[in-house]
Amino acid sequence: MFGKNLDVDTGRGLLLYIDKQLDASQVQKNTEFQENLFIKINLNQSDQLLLGLIYRTPSNRSQEYTKQLNTLTTEACSKGYSHILIMGDYNFPEINWDSWNSPGESIESNEYKFLENLQENFLFQHVTRPTRWRGTNTPHTLDLILTNEENMISNLEYQSPLGKSDHCTMKFDFSCFTNIKSKPKIIKLFSRRNYIKIKELDNIKWSELLQKENDINENWRSVLSIIQDMDKKYIPTKERKQIGRGKNNFPMDKNTIDKIKRKNILSKKITHNNDPEVRKEYNKIRNQVKSRINKLKREYEKNLSEKAKENPKAIWSYIKSKTKTKEGIGDLHLDPEDTKSDKTEDNRKKAKLLVEYFSSVFTKESDGVVPSPTPVLVTKVMSNQKMKEEVVLKH
């Protein structure tokens, strides 16, 4: 999760979720335009994708504000990224994107300067339909998708807004090439385990294996090795593929699913035909969906709490899915000095890396008498410095 202005009162706040299988990092831009968030994603070989998120407030119509936005766009396009994708709410309702024309004939308008900047940076704009509507107001195209190549965007869909928002959501495919190293989830099939073979544990002479004089960690590793060996031999496994809803999502009935589908259909009709009756029906279905989902969620949580003693795993799994922080140490680079080195998931290797890293700060002193420092000859003595408060404030 990458965010900006989420914990402060300035601006609207920006949020981007990037799949953790992608090599992504945040890029800071030297600009006065504050409402921006840029992420760099490494692709195949030396290719890189610059992913940007922008919010331009409609309340500031000064030319200086638009100039700051244009400077930011130029800076993003001048860094030599092979792929550029910038999106967000730009709030230019008067621009005609079918003809790329600004209103009026003035070449000093904010709209004209913005269009001119996009053309100077060879950017393509892919949104052609209205993305925002409210009441009986004329729908406008406020949300934009900009790329540095025309064929990067495909299968663009205009979907219904989230909750009671008046902006539609957009879904699209972005064409690029990258290596995603995805590890399948391996689960154990305990229902098909071989109990007869596992009972061979009874034949092990534990008193001989676990000697009293042995270190406790050595004995534990011996036991663990035997158990893990039994697991591999006699408990079959398979790769798990997640299909359908997530394990922590509450179930929905057919009536609710049908209403969600109806809501999406009406949302598409509104963008084509601003019919008051269709809008009225959309608002009614939207409110019903929101109310129904909230009710189903409350019922699901109530059912979990009532059966907490019978099925504690279910309620703790649900609670864990809602927590903001997770315990444990993440994967560590094998070479702490090289951020591109391979990572390890093994707990033992993690512990070794941490020990080596933290112990590296200690100075290794030889036993014996502490050596005396070599005296330093002082040739010039520094005079007393007088620092006044106004001097510090000035600097």
N, C-alpha and C positions, 0 to 999 in steps of 0.2 A: 504494500500500500504506500503510495506517494501522495502527499498532501501539502497544501499551502493555505495559510490564513484560516485554518480550521479551529484554532484555539484562541483567536483574537477577534475583536469586533470590527476590524478593518476589512473592507472588501466582502465579496460573496463567499469566498472559499472555493478551492479547487481540489479535486480528488481523482486519482487514477489508480486502478488495480491492474497489475501486470502479473501474468502467470509466472510463478516462481521457477519454472523450468527454463525461462529465458534469462539471459545475462543482461540485466538492466541496471542502470545507475542514473541518478539525477544530475542534470546539467544546470548550472547557474548562469543566468544571462545578465550582463552589465547593462541594465536599462532602467529608465525612470518609470516605465509602464509596469505596474506592480502585479496585476492580475494575470500571471502567466506561470505555467508549470511545464518544464521540458525534461524528457527522459531519453537517454541514449540506450539503444538495444543493439548488441553485437549480432551480426548475421554471419553468413558464410564468408570464409576467408577474411578479406579486409573490409567488407561491406558493413555499413552501420545505418541504423534507422533512427532518425530524430523524431520523437513523438511529442507533440506540443498540445497544450490545452490553454485556451484563452477565454477570458470574459471581459467584454467591453461594456461599461455601464452606459445606458442611454442618457443619463442625467448630465454627463459632461460632454458638451458639444463644441468645446474649444478646439481650434486648429492645432494647438500645442499638444493636446491629448492624442489626437489622431496622428500627429507627427511622431510621438513616442511609440505608438503601436506600429507604424510603418518602419521605424528604425529597428524595432524588435524583430519584425519579419525579415528585414534585410540582413540583420546579423545572423539569424537562424539559417538563411539560405546561402550565406557566404562562407560557411565553415567546411564545405566540401563533403557533406554527408551524401551517401549514394541514394538513400531513401528518406523522404521527408513527408510526414503526415501531421498536419496542424488542424485542430478542430476546436469548436467552441461556439459560444453565444456572442456574436459580433454586434448585434443590434443595429443593423443598417436596413431598416424596413423599406426604404425608398429605392433601393437599387434593383434594377431589372436584370436578373441573372440569365434570362434567355438571350438577351442582346448585350449584356455587360454594359449597360448604360446607367449613368447617374441622372438624377432629376435636374431639369433646367439646363442652362448653357454655361454656367459659371465653372471655370477651371480651378477656382479656389475653394470649392465646396469640399467638405470632409469625404463625401462619397466618391467624388472624382479623384481626390488624392489617394484614397484607399485602393480604388480600381487600378490606377496608374502604377501604384507600388506592386500590386500583384502581378501585373503584366511585365514590369521591369525585372521581377524575380522569376519569371517564367513558371508561375504557379497555376494549377488548374483547380477550379471550384466545381464540386460534384453534386451539390444539393440544388434541385430544380423545382421542388414543390414547397408549399408553405409548411413551416414547422411549428408555428405558434398561432393560436387563436384564442380569443376570449369573448364570450357573449356574442353580441351582434357585430363586433368589430371585424374589419377586413383581415383575413389571414395574411401573414407575412412570412417571408423566408429570413429568419434571424440566425439560425444555427448553420454553420458552414463546415465543409470538409475540404481542406486544401492539400494538394500533393504536388510533387515536382515532376510527375509523369502521369499522362492521361489515363493509362490502362491499369494503374495500381488498384483502383477501386472497382469492385463488381458486386452484384447481387445486393444493391442498396434497398433496404426496406424501411418504410415509414410506419412505425408501430404506435400503439396507443400510449398516452402519457402515463407516467408513474403517479399513482395516487390522484390527487386533485390538481396536479400541475397543468399548465396550459401550453407546455412545450411537448411535442411528440418525442418519442425515443427513436433512435435510428440504429439499424443493424446492417453491417456490411462486411464484405471480405476484402482483406488487404493482401496483395500479392507480393511475396518476397520469399527468399530461400534462407533457411536457417536449420541448424542441427539441434533438435530437441532430444535430449537424452532422458527418456521417460522410463522409469523402472516400474514394472508391473507389481501390483500388490499380490503377495503370496500368502494364501491362507491354508491352515491345516484342517484336514477333514477328520476330526476326532471321531465321528460316527463310524468311520471305516478303519479305525486303528486295529492293529493285531494284538489283542490282549494276551494271547497265549505266548507269543514271542516276548512281549514286554515282561512277562513273569520270570524271564531268565534273570532278572535282577535279584531274585531270591537265591540264585546259585552263586552269586558273587561273595567271596570271603572278605566282608567289609573290615573285619578286625585286622587282617593282614594288609589290606590296601591303605587303610587310614591309620598310620602309625602315630602313637602319642608324641614321639620325638619330632615328627614332621611339623613344619610351619602350618598354622591354621589355613592360610591362603593356599598353600600347596594341596592340602587335603580337600579344600573346597573346589579347586580346579579339577582335581581327579574325579570328584562326584559329578561336577557339571559336565565334564567331558563325556562321561558314561551316559548321562541323561540325554545330552544333545545327540550322541551317536544313536541311541534308541529312537529318538524322534525322527532322524533322517531315514532310518531303516524301516520302521514299522508304522509311521503315521504318514499317509499320502497327502500330497499338497496339490493345489491348483492355482492358476492365476485368476484373480477376481476382476471382473469387469463390471463397473457400476452402470446399471441401466435403470432409468426412471428416477424417481425422487431420491434425494439424499436421505441418509439414515436419520437425521435429526429434523427433517421437515415434517410438519403435521399433515395427515391425509386430508384430501378434499373429496367431497361427494360429486356425483355426475352433474347435479344441478348447478353447483358453483363453477365447475369447469365449463359448462355450456354458457354461463353468463360471462365468463372471461373471454370466451371465443366471440360472443356477441359484441362485447365491448370493443374488441380489436377490429371487428368488421365495421362497426359504426364509426370508429376513429378514422378509418380509411375513407369512408364516405364523406366525412366532414371536410377532409382536405380537398376533395374534388368538387363538392357541392355544399355550399354554406347554407343548408336548409335549416331553418329554425326548429322544425319538427324533429329532424334527425338529431340535432344538437340537444334538444330536450330529452329525447329518448336515451342518448349517450350519457347525459348527466345522471339520469335516473339509474341506468344500469351500472355506471361507475360507482355511484354511492351504494348500491346494493352489493356489489362485489366487495367493496371496502368493508362494509358492515358485516358481510357474511364471513370474510376471511378472519376478521378480528374475533368473531364469535367462535369459529372453528378452532382458532388458536387458544382461546380461553378454555374451551371444552377439553382440548387435548392436554393442556397443562394441568387442568383440574383432575383429569383422569390419571395422569402420571403421579400427581401428589397423593391421590387416594390409594394408589397401589404401590406406594413407595416401599412399604415393608415387604410386600410380596415380590416385587421386582425392583430392587434398589439400583441395579445396573442401568435400567432404562432412564430413571430420573437423573442419575449422576452423569450419564452420557449427554443428556439434554442440557444440563447445567454447564458441563464442560464446554459444550459447543457455543455457549453464550458468553464465556469468559473472554476478556480482552487480552490477557497475557497467558503464555504457556510455559510450563516448567521444562527444565532440561536445557542442555547445551546443544546448539545447532552444529551443523557440519563445519569442520575446521580445515583450513588449507594445510597441506602437508609441509609446505614451505611458508612460514609466517611472513617472509620478506617478499614473496611473489604472490600477488593476488590472482594470477592466472594459473597457479599450480592446482593439481587435483585436490579434491576434498575427501575426507574420510568420515564414515558413519560409525566406525568401530569405537566403542567407549574406551577401550584400553589404549588405543592410539591417541584418542583425544586427551586422556589423562597424561600420557607421556609428553604430548606436545605442550600442554599447559605447564607441566613441571619444568620442562626445559626452558620454556619462555620466561617464567617467573623467576627461576633460579639464575637466569643469565644476568640479572641486575645486581646480584651480590658480588662483592669483590673478594677474590680468593686470597686470603692472607696466610703467609707461612707462620708456623708456630715459633715462639721465642720472643725476644725483646722487641718492643715496638720501635721502629727506626725514627730517628730525629729528623725533622725537615731541614733542608739546606737553607741557611739564613739568606734572606733577600736584602741587598743593599738599597736603601731608600735614598735616592738622590734629590728628589723634589717632593715636598710634603704638600698634599692638597689642602688648600685653605677651607675653612668652614663655609658651607653653602647655605645661603639664605633664600628660601623659596616662599614667595608670598602667594596667598590664595588667588589673587587676581591674575597672577602670571600663569598658574595652573589652569584656571578657567579659560584664559585666553588661548592657551595651546589646545 
